[in-house]
Amino acid sequence: MNKGELIEKMAQECGLSKHALHNVLECFLETITAALADDGIVKLKGFGTFSAPVRAARETRSLHSGEMIRIPSHKAIKFKAGLRLTKAVQ
């Protein structure tokens, strides 16, 4: 399901316009993005938890050249599914 299909499905389920739901979804995604960028954690009870921990710098071998390269520290976005979501998908 892509973004357009999600908005269409939500419009059918909620009885709201696609335009209104598009705006709500965009605001939702921007809010989560801003929270993660500010070293936050977003917990949606029953659905899951978004987090952005910092991964330490490390060295690894390049698959193309075989040389050792350094990967700088960076944030990695993680999502852990909540219990209700996990049970619904199984």
C-alpha positions as a LaTeX table, in Angstrom:
\begin{tabular}{lrrr}
\hline
Residue & $x$ (\AA) & $y$ (\AA) & $z$ (\AA) \\
\hline
Met1 & 0.00 & 0.00 & 0.00 \\
Asn2 & 1.41 & 3.38 & $-0.96$ \\
Lys3 & 0.60 & 6.80 & 0.48 \\
Gly4 & $-2.24$ & 7.52 & $-1.95$ \\
Glu5 & $-3.85$ & 4.15 & $-1.30$ \\
Leu6 & $-3.53$ & 4.69 & 2.44 \\
Ile7 & $-5.25$ & 8.08 & 2.22 \\
Glu8 & $-8.03$ & 6.60 & 0.07 \\
Lys9 & $-8.58$ & 3.72 & 2.53 \\
Met10 & $-8.61$ & 6.11 & 5.48 \\
Ala11 & $-11.12$ & 8.36 & 3.69 \\
Gln12 & $-13.46$ & 5.39 & 3.19 \\
Glu13 & $-13.09$ & 4.21 & 6.79 \\
Cys14 & $-13.36$ & 7.64 & 8.47 \\
Gly15 & $-15.79$ & 9.40 & 6.17 \\
Leu16 & $-13.46$ & 12.38 & 5.71 \\
Ser17 & $-12.20$ & 13.99 & 2.53 \\
Lys18 & $-8.98$ & 12.82 & 0.93 \\
His19 & $-7.63$ & 16.38 & 1.06 \\
Ala20 & $-8.19$ & 16.64 & 4.82 \\
Leu21 & $-6.62$ & 13.23 & 5.45 \\
His22 & $-3.65$ & 14.10 & 3.22 \\
Asn23 & $-3.02$ & 17.18 & 5.39 \\
Val24 & $-3.38$ & 15.17 & 8.61 \\
Leu25 & $-1.00$ & 12.47 & 7.36 \\
Glu26 & 1.60 & 15.04 & 6.26 \\
Cys27 & 1.40 & 16.76 & 9.65 \\
Phe28 & 1.72 & 13.40 & 11.43 \\
Leu29 & 4.82 & 12.45 & 9.43 \\
Glu30 & 6.44 & 15.88 & 9.90 \\
Thr31 & 5.82 & 15.73 & 13.66 \\
Ile32 & 7.39 & 12.27 & 13.99 \\
Thr33 & 10.35 & 13.37 & 11.85 \\
Ala34 & 10.93 & 16.47 & 13.98 \\
Ala35 & 10.72 & 14.46 & 17.21 \\
Leu36 & 13.28 & 11.93 & 15.97 \\
Ala37 & 15.59 & 14.69 & 14.74 \\
Asp38 & 15.52 & 16.22 & 18.23 \\
Asp39 & 16.76 & 12.95 & 19.78 \\
Gly40 & 13.25 & 12.02 & 20.79 \\
Ile41 & 11.34 & 8.83 & 20.94 \\
Val42 & 7.79 & 8.53 & 19.63 \\
Lys43 & 5.70 & 5.92 & 21.44 \\
Leu44 & 2.30 & 5.02 & 20.05 \\
Lys45 & 0.77 & 2.62 & 22.57 \\
Gly46 & $-0.30$ & $-0.61$ & 20.92 \\
Phe47 & 1.22 & 0.38 & 17.56 \\
Gly48 & 4.94 & 0.77 & 18.23 \\
Thr49 & 7.92 & 2.93 & 19.10 \\
Phe50 & 10.05 & 5.02 & 16.74 \\
Ser51 & 13.56 & 5.93 & 17.92 \\
Ala52 & 16.78 & 7.29 & 16.45 \\
Pro53 & 19.79 & 6.01 & 18.42 \\
Val54 & 23.29 & 7.11 & 17.46 \\
Arg55 & 25.45 & 4.37 & 15.97 \\
Ala56 & 29.11 & 4.58 & 16.84 \\
Ala57 & 31.78 & 5.21 & 14.21 \\
Arg58 & 33.39 & 2.04 & 12.90 \\
Glu59 & 35.70 & 0.64 & 10.27 \\
Thr60 & 34.63 & $-1.89$ & 7.68 \\
Arg61 & 35.94 & $-3.40$ & 4.49 \\
Ser62 & 34.72 & $-2.08$ & 1.13 \\
Leu63 & 33.14 & $-4.84$ & $-0.92$ \\
His64 & 34.35 & $-3.28$ & $-4.18$ \\
Ser65 & 37.97 & $-2.48$ & $-3.44$ \\
Gly66 & 38.71 & $-4.55$ & $-0.35$ \\
Glu67 & 40.12 & $-1.47$ & 1.40 \\
Met68 & 39.24 & $-0.57$ & 4.98 \\
Ile69 & 36.93 & 2.45 & 5.14 \\
Arg70 & 35.70 & 4.48 & 8.11 \\
Ile71 & 31.97 & 4.95 & 8.64 \\
Pro72 & 31.27 & 8.00 & 10.83 \\
Ser73 & 28.80 & 7.92 & 13.69 \\
His74 & 25.22 & 8.55 & 12.59 \\
Lys75 & 21.61 & 8.21 & 13.68 \\
Ala76 & 19.78 & 5.10 & 12.61 \\
Ile77 & 16.00 & 5.09 & 12.65 \\
Lys78 & 14.44 & 2.12 & 14.39 \\
Phe79 & 10.86 & 0.94 & 14.76 \\
Lys80 & 9.73 & $-1.64$ & 17.28 \\
Ala81 & 6.21 & $-2.94$ & 16.73 \\
Gly82 & 3.80 & $-2.86$ & 19.66 \\
Leu83 & 1.95 & $-5.87$ & 20.98 \\
Arg84 & $-1.43$ & $-5.03$ & 19.39 \\
Leu85 & 0.19 & $-4.53$ & 15.96 \\
Thr86 & 2.22 & $-7.69$ & 16.28 \\
Lys87 & $-0.82$ & $-9.77$ & 17.21 \\
Ala88 & $-2.94$ & $-8.26$ & 14.41 \\
Val89 & $-0.35$ & $-9.16$ & 11.75 \\
Gln90 & 0.26 & $-12.73$ & 12.90 \\
\hline
\end{tabular}
